[in-house]
Amino acid sequence: MFRTGLAALLGAGLISSVATAQTIPPGPRIAITAVTQPLPTQPQYVLVDQRLLRDGLRERSGGRIEVTLASHAERNLGGSEIVRLVRAGQAEIGAGTLSTLSGDVPILDGVDLSGLAPDIALARRIADAMTPVANRDLERFGTRILAMYPFPAQVVFCRAPFTSLADLRGRRMRTFGNSLVDFFNAVGAQPTSIGFPEVYSALERGVVDCAITGSGSGVAARWPEVATHISDMPVSWAVAAYIVNLQWWNRLEPPVRALIEQTFREVADAQWALGLAATRDGIDCAIGNREGCRIHTMATRPMTEVKASDADRAETRRIFEQVVLPGWVRRCGARCGEIYNQVVAPLSGVRFGG
């Protein structure tokens, strides 16, 4: 499914070739269970996790490290259990979106608030800056982050025409996570919680008028068959994290830890590059632009692209500053507002509390 996308990303230098030289000394076999992406068909899983995490660690360690890789779906997980799964040692490494994991660790939601990062470069700077802060909280759960990464930009799909955020007023909008609910309430839409697998039928039957997800994710789920218009404006990035069981991690030999850390730096670079490429690719596949559709599958019924206006971008920033950010601090506590002002505000240009 992603053969063309893999060739394109490799050719563009977005995903490195797997090195084969052994970089750790001989020793006993190290078995790692890793449960990462929601679905085994996602490019984040096929192009990055399988290639760099599973195959890369095996080859670089001369076969000493063996990663058993599975998706959430293959383990019958919803995603919210990842911190507990890794903490309990049922997997050494797990990954999930921060909004999903934030039920256990509320500070995580502050990395990817709706309207916070209008572009992926800023999203990465914020994620990198917040990783040490998040780890202080995660370590109380016996876990820590090895890397953060994005999915494609989270954009709006609708089953009827729209030209601006203002047009979404009154529409039933499938959302996920508290900050998206705050954001679309402020727009005047009616947020509705529906699991991703059920969104196609909800759009088809008119249970919801619109839905938000990654541009490529919606295309992969065949939403263009039941929606007509797609926005190009990122509302958020569904930033996710790979986390590791801290007790297991601390027992590893230093050269083994160093190899895994290096591998996750490469995984992170590849996932951020993929997030950028897959964002535009998903839109191009949705609207029938064959030249730009290289990672996902071309929609059988092309959609109409809705380009964000300067007014939409200004309104998104206003909603973030006046609604989304205060809402998160109320849920997370005053400490979170202080951390935001210290770590994120210098990057975003928006301070909590004025």
C-alpha positions in Angstrom: 0.0 0.0 0.0 2.8 2.4 0.9 5.5 1.2 -1.5 5.4 4.4 -3.6 5.4 6.5 -0.4 8.3 4.6 1.0 10.3 5.1 -2.2 9.5 8.8 -2.2 10.4 9.4 1.4 13.6 7.4 1.1 14.5 9.3 -2.1 13.9 12.6 -0.4 16.0 11.6 2.5 13.1 11.8 4.9 13.6 8.2 6.2 17.1 6.9 6.4 18.3 3.5 5.3 18.8 1.0 8.1 22.4 0.7 9.1 23.6 -2.9 9.3 26.8 -2.5 11.3 26.8 -4.0 14.8 27.1 -1.2 17.4 26.8 -3.1 20.7 29.0 -5.8 22.2 28.0 -9.5 22.0 25.8 -10.7 24.9 22.5 -12.3 25.7 19.5 -11.7 23.4 17.3 -8.7 24.4 13.6 -9.2 23.7 11.5 -6.0 23.4 7.7 -5.9 23.1 6.6 -2.6 21.5 2.9 -1.6 21.0 2.8 1.6 18.9 0.4 2.9 16.3 -3.4 2.5 16.3 -3.6 0.5 13.1 -1.0 -1.8 11.4 -1.9 -0.2 8.0 -0.8 3.3 9.0 2.3 4.8 7.3 3.7 5.7 10.7 3.7 2.0 11.4 4.7 0.6 8.0 7.2 3.2 6.9 8.9 4.1 10.3 8.2 1.6 13.1 8.7 -1.5 11.1 11.7 -0.2 9.2 13.6 1.7 11.8 12.4 0.3 15.2 11.9 -3.4 14.5 14.2 -4.1 11.6 16.7 -1.4 12.4 17.4 -2.5 16.0 17.7 -6.1 14.9 20.2 -5.3 12.2 22.3 -2.8 14.1 22.6 -5.1 17.1 23.7 -8.0 15.0 20.5 -9.8 15.9 20.9 -9.4 19.6 17.9 -7.1 20.0 14.6 -8.6 18.8 11.6 -6.2 18.8 8.1 -7.8 18.7 6.0 -5.0 17.2 2.2 -4.7 17.4 -0.4 -2.1 16.8 -3.2 -1.1 19.3 -5.8 -2.8 17.1 -3.8 -6.1 17.1 -3.8 -6.0 20.9 -7.4 -4.9 21.2 -6.4 -1.6 22.8 -8.1 1.7 22.6 -4.9 3.7 23.2 -5.7 5.2 26.6 -4.2 2.1 28.3 -0.6 2.6 27.0 0.9 4.3 30.1 -0.6 1.6 32.3 0.5 -1.2 29.9 4.1 0.0 29.9 4.1 0.7 33.6 3.0 -2.8 34.3 5.7 -4.3 32.1 3.3 -5.8 29.6 5.3 -4.0 27.0 8.7 -2.4 27.3 7.8 0.3 24.8 4.4 1.8 23.9 3.2 4.8 21.9 0.0 6.8 21.8 -1.4 10.3 21.2 -0.8 12.7 24.1 -4.5 13.7 24.2 -5.3 10.0 24.8 -2.6 9.5 27.4 -3.4 12.7 29.2 -6.1 11.0 31.3 -3.3 9.6 33.3 -0.8 12.5 32.9 -2.7 15.8 32.4 0.4 17.8 31.5 0.7 15.9 28.3 -2.4 17.6 26.8 -0.6 20.9 27.0 1.9 19.9 24.2 -0.7 19.9 21.4 -3.6 22.2 22.4 -6.0 23.1 19.6 -4.8 26.3 17.9 -1.4 26.3 19.6 0.8 25.4 16.6 -0.2 26.7 13.2 2.7 24.9 11.6 4.6 21.6 12.2 8.0 23.3 12.8 6.5 25.1 15.8 4.7 21.9 16.9 8.1 20.1 17.0 9.9 22.9 19.0 7.1 22.8 21.6 7.2 19.0 21.8 11.0 19.0 22.2 10.8 21.7 24.9 8.0 19.9 26.8 9.6 16.4 26.8 11.7 16.9 29.9 8.8 18.5 31.7 6.5 15.7 30.8 9.1 13.1 31.9 9.1 14.5 35.4 5.4 13.6 35.7 5.7 10.3 33.8 8.5 9.0 35.9 6.1 8.9 38.8 4.3 6.3 36.8 7.5 4.3 36.2 7.7 5.5 32.5 9.5 8.1 30.4 9.3 9.5 26.9 11.9 8.4 24.4 10.5 10.6 21.5 7.5 12.7 20.5 6.1 12.7 17.0 3.1 14.0 15.0 0.4 12.6 12.8 -0.7 14.6 9.8 -2.3 17.9 10.5 -5.8 17.5 12.1 -8.2 19.1 9.7 -11.9 19.4 9.1 -13.9 17.1 6.7 -17.5 18.1 6.1 -20.3 16.5 4.1 -21.6 19.9 2.9 -19.8 23.0 1.6 -18.1 25.5 3.9 -15.7 28.3 3.2 -14.6 29.4 6.7 -14.7 28.6 10.4 -17.7 30.8 10.7 -19.6 28.4 8.4 -19.2 25.6 10.9 -21.5 27.3 13.4 -24.3 24.9 14.4 -22.8 21.9 12.7 -22.4 18.6 14.5 -18.6 18.1 14.7 -16.9 14.8 15.5 -14.0 15.7 17.9 -11.7 13.9 20.3 -9.9 15.3 23.3 -10.9 18.2 25.6 -9.1 21.0 23.7 -10.8 20.2 20.4 -14.2 20.3 22.3 -13.3 23.7 23.7 -12.1 24.9 20.3 -15.2 23.9 18.3 -17.6 25.0 21.1 -16.0 28.4 20.7 -16.5 28.2 16.9 -20.2 27.6 17.6 -20.2 24.0 16.4 -21.7 21.1 18.3 -18.8 18.7 19.4 -19.7 15.0 19.3 -17.5 12.2 20.6 -17.4 9.3 18.1 -14.8 6.6 17.9 -12.6 6.8 14.7 -13.9 3.5 13.2 -17.5 4.7 13.4 -17.0 8.1 11.8 -17.4 6.9 8.2 -21.0 5.7 8.9 -21.8 8.7 11.1 -20.9 11.0 8.1 -22.7 8.8 5.7 -25.9 8.8 7.7 -25.7 12.4 8.7 -25.3 11.7 12.4 -22.5 14.3 12.2 -22.0 17.0 9.6 -18.3 17.3 9.9 -15.4 15.5 11.6 -11.8 16.2 12.4 -8.8 13.9 11.9 -5.4 13.8 10.2 -5.7 14.7 6.5 -4.1 11.4 5.5 -6.0 9.4 8.2 -9.3 10.5 6.8 -8.3 9.6 3.3 -7.1 6.2 4.5 -10.5 5.7 6.2 -12.3 6.5 2.9 -14.0 9.7 4.3 -13.9 11.3 0.8 -16.7 8.8 -0.1 -19.0 10.5 2.5 -17.6 14.0 2.8 -17.3 16.7 0.1 -15.0 19.4 1.6 -11.7 19.4 3.4 -9.9 22.3 5.2 -6.2 22.9 4.8 -5.8 24.6 8.2 -4.1 22.6 11.0 -6.1 22.8 14.2 -3.7 20.5 16.0 -1.2 17.7 15.1 -2.3 14.7 17.2 1.2 14.7 18.7 2.1 11.3 20.2 4.9 9.8 22.2 6.9 6.6 22.5 7.3 5.8 26.2 9.4 3.2 27.9 9.2 1.2 31.1 11.7 3.0 33.3 12.7 0.1 35.5 13.5 -2.1 32.5 15.3 0.9 30.8 17.6 1.5 33.8 18.6 -2.2 33.8 19.9 -2.1 30.2 23.6 -2.0 29.5 24.7 1.5 28.6 25.7 0.6 25.0 22.3 -0.9 24.5 20.5 2.2 25.9 22.7 4.4 23.7 21.8 2.4 20.6 18.1 2.5 21.4 18.3 6.3 22.1 20.0 6.9 18.7 17.4 4.8 17.0 14.6 6.8 18.5 16.2 10.0 17.4 16.1 8.7 13.9 12.5 7.5 14.4 11.5 10.9 15.6 13.1 12.7 12.7 11.4 10.3 10.3 8.0 10.7 11.9 8.2 14.5 11.9 9.2 14.4 8.2 6.4 12.0 7.5 3.9 14.2 9.4 4.8 17.1 7.2 4.8 15.1 3.9 1.6 13.2 4.8 -0.3 16.4 5.6 -0.2 17.8 2.1 -0.3 14.3 0.6 -3.5 13.5 2.4 -5.1 16.7 1.1 -3.8 16.1 -2.5 -5.2 12.5 -2.4 -8.5 13.8 -1.1 -8.9 16.4 -3.9 -7.7 14.1 -6.7 -4.3 15.7 -7.3 -2.5 12.6 -8.6 0.9 14.3 -8.8 0.9 15.2 -5.1 -0.7 11.9 -3.9 2.4 9.7 -3.2 1.8 8.2 0.3 -1.9 7.6 0.7 -4.5 6.3 -1.8 -6.2 8.5 -4.3 -9.9 9.3 -3.4 -12.3 7.8 -5.8 -14.6 10.8 -5.4 -12.5 14.0 -5.2 -13.2 16.5 -2.5 -13.1 20.3 -2.6 -10.2 22.0 -0.7 -11.1 24.9 1.6 -8.1 27.2 2.0 -7.8 29.0 5.3 -8.1 32.7 5.2 -6.1 35.2 7.3 -9.3 35.8 9.2 -9.6 32.1 10.0 -6.0 31.9 11.3 -6.5 35.0 13.4 -9.7 33.5 14.9 -7.9 30.3 15.6 -5.3 32.2 17.6 -7.9 34.2 19.5 -9.8 31.0 20.4 -6.6 29.4 21.6 -5.7 32.3 23.8 -9.1 33.1 25.2 -10.8 29.7 25.4 -8.5 26.6 24.8 -5.5 27.6 26.9 -7.6 28.8 30.0 -9.7 25.6 29.7 -6.7 23.4 29.8 -5.2 25.2 32.8 -8.6 24.8 34.7 -8.5 21.1 34.1 -4.8 20.6 34.7 -4.2 23.1 37.6 -2.3 26.3 38.3 1.1 24.5 38.0 0.3 23.7 34.4 -0.3 27.4 33.6 3.1 28.2 35.2 4.8 25.5 33.2 3.1 26.7 30.0 4.3 30.3 30.6 7.9 29.2 31.3 8.3 26.6 28.5 5.8 27.1 25.7 4.8 30.8 25.8 8.3 32.0 24.6 7.8 29.7 21.5 4.1 30.4 20.9 4.0 34.1 21.6 0.9 33.7 23.8 1.1 33.9 27.6 -1.5 32.4 29.9 -3.1 35.2 31.9 -2.2 38.0 29.6 
